[in-house]
């Protein structure tokens, strides 16, 4: 009996299939009773993938791919984290041609985990799928877009630093752009080299630009530091503790010289003013990490942290770590950091408490 895989994501792309094993002919088709979503399937890659779940009265398009039964273990390895199940031929519908008979397999999941800032929809992966769809026709690509749930979540342009292990760098992304614009509505984040400007978009009404420090930023960063510290709630640090903490920036000249040395990453507002910054080292250590109180709660910190992570990954760091103030620990935990040791820092008559937190990369 001939075996087939119903591919509904990167397996639509013939070149992508060939990176895993040998396959034969393929036919454009629909599978009935399954719904396709973006879902976090491989968090170790820092991206989401498409997955299908069983849903009556639903369908998704894809390709019916001819495969020798001996090749299935290779594709099982590729689709680790998914469940492989047999689908009756009665649930497979061709577009214009009669489909062959045989045993059809599909890789599916039982639950969907929506994309997030740590595992966004990565364009390096979406490009491969859309290129495969366009090799069939434009309407097939449009149908992929319209029949896939989850586009409202974070989208990352990682083309210069691809997270998808089977990326196809030679694709003409201009051909894909019209289809992606339908779902992105300007929400695509871009992570480029640290030495260039870094534009980051999360699910917020702005596209944040995170760029390297410039000397003219120094006095504004000192002001952000002071105001951010003094705005911390009393439940975390007393007024005296906050004043003591903020007083470390009283000598502006020293602090400005520090910035010239550490060269932090800086987030700018839509009117080009610095609204946050982070000092970091090549080994993944984050030192100062402060957001202007007026811009807190608008995903600025998420954008900044994403940019720091991109920078240290580029330099080969294997983890991020920081000594995190009590008020910021919830934020860092939500971004995958794990709490470690408790630290006591004596400043004048005050003792400030924080925790070392780290995130493996």
C-alpha positions in Angstrom: 0.0 0.0 0.0 1.4 3.4 -1.0 1.9 5.9 1.9 1.4 9.7 1.9 1.9 12.6 4.2 -0.5 15.5 4.2 1.8 18.5 4.6 0.3 21.8 5.6 3.3 23.9 6.6 6.9 23.8 5.5 6.3 20.4 3.9 4.3 22.2 1.2 7.7 23.4 0.0 9.5 20.7 -2.1 13.0 22.0 -1.3 12.2 21.8 2.4 10.9 18.3 2.2 14.1 17.3 0.4 16.2 18.4 3.4 14.6 15.6 5.4 14.1 12.6 3.1 13.1 11.4 -0.3 9.5 12.0 -1.4 7.7 11.4 -4.7 4.9 13.3 -6.4 2.7 15.8 -4.6 -0.9 17.0 -5.1 -2.5 20.2 -3.8 -5.3 19.1 -1.5 -7.5 20.0 1.5 -7.8 18.0 4.7 -11.3 18.1 6.3 -11.8 18.0 10.1 -8.5 19.8 11.0 -7.9 23.5 11.8 -4.5 25.1 11.3 -3.0 27.5 13.9 0.3 29.1 14.7 1.5 27.4 17.9 4.7 27.1 20.0 5.9 23.7 19.0 9.7 24.1 19.2 10.4 26.7 21.9 14.1 25.8 21.7 14.2 27.5 18.3 12.6 30.7 19.7 9.8 30.6 17.2 6.3 29.2 16.6 5.2 26.8 13.9 2.0 25.9 12.2 0.1 22.9 13.7 -3.3 21.4 13.1 -5.9 20.3 15.7 -9.0 18.2 15.0 -12.0 20.4 14.5 -15.3 19.3 12.9 -16.4 21.6 10.0 -12.9 22.9 9.6 -10.3 22.4 6.9 -6.8 23.6 5.8 -5.0 23.4 2.5 -1.7 21.6 1.9 -0.2 18.9 -0.3 -0.6 15.2 -0.4 3.0 13.9 -0.6 4.0 10.5 -1.9 6.5 8.8 0.5 8.0 5.4 1.0 7.1 3.9 4.3 10.8 3.5 5.2 11.2 7.3 5.0 8.6 8.0 7.7 11.0 7.8 10.7 13.0 10.7 9.2 9.9 12.8 9.0 8.9 11.7 12.5 12.2 13.1 13.7 11.7 16.3 11.8 8.2 16.7 13.3 9.2 15.9 16.9 6.6 17.3 19.3 3.8 16.5 16.9 1.6 13.4 16.9 1.4 11.3 13.7 -2.1 9.9 12.9 -3.7 8.3 10.0 -6.4 10.2 8.1 -9.1 8.5 6.1 -9.0 9.2 2.4 -12.5 10.5 2.7 -11.2 13.5 4.6 -8.8 14.5 1.8 -10.1 16.5 -1.2 -8.2 17.4 -4.3 -8.5 20.7 -6.1 -8.9 19.7 -9.7 -7.3 16.3 -10.1 -8.3 12.9 -8.7 -6.1 11.9 -5.8 -4.4 8.5 -5.5 -5.5 6.0 -3.0 -3.3 4.9 -0.1 -2.5 5.4 3.6 -2.4 9.1 4.6 -0.6 10.4 7.6 -0.8 13.9 9.2 1.3 15.4 12.0 -1.0 17.2 14.5 -1.2 18.4 18.0 -3.9 18.2 20.7 -3.5 21.7 22.1 -2.5 25.1 20.7 0.0 27.3 22.5 -0.3 30.8 21.0 2.9 32.6 19.8 4.5 35.0 22.2 7.5 37.4 22.4 9.8 34.5 23.1 8.4 32.3 20.4 7.0 34.6 17.7 5.9 33.9 14.2 9.3 33.9 12.4 9.4 35.1 8.8 12.3 32.8 8.1 9.8 30.0 8.6 6.7 31.7 7.1 8.7 32.5 4.0 9.4 28.8 3.3 5.7 27.9 3.6 4.5 30.8 1.4 7.2 30.0 -1.2 5.8 26.5 -1.4 2.3 27.8 -1.7 3.2 30.2 -4.5 4.8 27.3 -6.4 1.2 26.1 -6.7 -0.5 29.4 -7.3 -1.4 32.8 -5.8 -4.8 31.7 -4.6 -3.3 28.7 -2.8 -1.0 31.1 -0.9 -4.0 33.4 -0.1 -5.9 30.4 1.2 -3.0 29.4 3.5 -3.1 32.9 5.0 -6.9 33.0 5.5 -7.2 29.4 6.9 -4.5 29.8 9.5 -5.3 31.1 12.9 -3.0 33.1 15.2 -1.7 35.9 12.9 -2.7 38.5 15.5 0.3 37.4 17.7 3.9 38.6 17.6 5.6 38.5 14.2 9.4 38.7 13.9 11.4 39.5 10.9 14.4 37.3 11.6 15.7 37.0 8.0 19.1 38.4 8.9 19.4 36.2 11.9 17.1 33.2 11.0 15.7 31.1 13.8 14.3 28.5 11.5 16.8 25.7 11.0 15.7 24.9 7.5 15.7 28.5 6.3 15.9 29.2 2.6 18.0 32.4 2.2 17.7 32.6 -1.6 13.9 33.2 -1.6 12.6 36.4 -3.2 10.9 37.9 -0.3 9.4 40.7 -2.4 7.0 38.1 -3.9 5.9 37.1 -0.4 5.4 40.6 0.9 1.8 41.2 -0.4 0.6 38.1 1.4 2.3 38.9 4.7 1.0 42.5 4.6 -2.5 41.2 4.7 -2.0 39.8 8.2 0.8 41.9 9.6 -0.8 45.3 9.3 2.6 46.9 10.1 3.2 44.7 13.1 6.3 42.9 11.9 9.3 43.2 14.2 12.8 43.3 12.7 15.9 42.1 14.4 19.1 43.0 12.6 22.8 43.1 13.6 23.5 45.0 16.8 25.7 47.3 14.8 22.6 48.5 12.9 19.3 50.0 14.1 17.0 47.4 15.5 13.3 47.8 15.0 11.1 45.8 17.3 7.4 45.4 17.2 5.3 43.6 19.8 1.5 43.7 20.1 1.4 47.4 20.8 0.4 50.4 18.7 4.0 51.5 18.0 7.0 50.0 16.2 9.8 50.6 18.7 13.3 51.3 17.3 16.1 50.0 19.5 19.5 51.4 18.5 23.0 51.6 19.9 23.8 54.4 22.3 24.8 57.8 20.9 26.7 60.4 23.0 23.8 62.9 22.9 21.7 60.3 24.7 23.6 60.4 27.9 21.9 63.2 29.9 18.4 61.9 28.9 19.4 58.3 30.1 20.4 59.7 33.4 17.0 61.4 33.7 15.2 58.1 32.8 17.2 56.2 35.4 16.3 58.7 38.2 12.6 58.9 37.3 12.2 55.2 36.8 13.8 54.4 40.2 11.8 57.1 42.1 8.5 55.8 40.5 8.9 52.3 41.9 6.0 51.4 44.2 6.4 51.6 48.0 5.5 47.9 48.3 8.9 47.1 46.8 11.3 49.7 48.2 10.7 52.5 50.6 11.1 56.2 49.7 14.4 56.3 51.5 15.7 53.3 49.6 14.6 54.7 46.3 16.2 58.1 47.0 19.4 56.3 48.0 19.3 54.2 44.8 18.6 57.2 42.6 21.4 59.3 44.2 24.0 57.2 42.4 23.2 59.3 39.4 23.8 62.6 41.2 27.1 63.1 39.5 25.9 63.3 36.0 29.4 63.6 34.6 30.4 60.2 36.0 27.2 58.5 34.8 27.6 60.0 31.3 31.2 58.7 31.2 29.8 55.3 32.2 27.4 55.3 29.3 30.2 56.1 26.9 32.0 53.0 28.2 29.1 50.6 28.4 27.3 51.8 25.2 23.8 50.7 26.1 21.0 49.8 23.7 18.4 52.7 23.6 14.7 52.6 22.8 13.4 55.7 21.1 9.8 57.0 21.0 7.9 57.8 17.8 9.1 61.4 18.2 12.7 60.1 18.4 13.3 60.7 22.2 15.0 58.0 24.3 12.4 56.3 26.5 14.4 53.3 27.8 17.9 51.7 27.8 19.8 48.6 28.8 23.5 48.1 29.6 24.7 44.7 28.6 27.9 42.7 28.2 29.0 40.2 25.5 28.6 37.3 28.0 24.9 38.0 28.4 24.9 40.1 31.6 22.3 42.8 31.7 23.1 45.7 34.1 21.0 48.8 34.0 17.6 48.2 32.4 15.2 51.1 32.8 12.1 52.4 31.1 10.7 55.9 31.3 7.7 55.7 33.7 5.5 57.4 31.1 6.1 54.6 28.7 5.9 51.6 31.0 3.1 49.1 30.2 3.4 49.7 26.4 5.7 46.7 25.6 8.8 49.0 25.5 10.6 46.7 28.0 9.7 43.6 25.9 11.1 45.2 22.8 14.3 46.2 24.6 14.8 42.8 26.1 14.2 41.2 22.7 16.9 43.4 21.2 19.4 42.6 23.9 18.8 38.9 23.4 19.4 39.3 19.7 22.6 41.2 20.3 24.1 38.6 22.7 23.0 35.7 20.6 24.9 37.3 17.7 28.0 37.3 19.9 27.6 33.7 20.9 26.4 34.1 24.5 24.6 31.0 25.9 22.5 32.8 28.5 21.1 36.1 29.7 21.5 37.0 33.4 20.9 40.0 35.6 20.5 41.1 39.2 16.9 42.1 39.1 15.1 44.5 41.4 12.0 43.2 43.2 9.6 45.3 41.1 11.0 43.9 37.8 11.0 40.2 38.7 7.5 39.5 37.4 8.5 41.0 34.0 11.7 39.0 33.7 9.9 35.8 34.8 7.3 36.3 32.1 10.2 36.4 29.6 11.7 33.1 30.6 14.1 34.1 33.3 14.6 31.8 36.4 15.1 33.2 39.8 18.4 32.4 41.5 20.2 33.8 44.5 19.1 36.7 46.7 21.5 39.6 46.9 21.8 42.4 49.5 23.4 45.7 48.3 24.4 48.2 50.9 24.1 51.8 49.8 24.8 54.4 52.4 22.4 53.6 55.3 20.1 51.4 53.1 20.3 47.8 52.1 18.6 47.0 48.8 17.5 43.5 47.9 17.4 41.9 44.5 17.7 38.5 42.9 20.0 37.1 40.3 17.9 35.8 37.4 19.0 34.0 34.3 17.6 32.7 31.0 19.4 29.9 29.0 19.7 30.8 25.2 
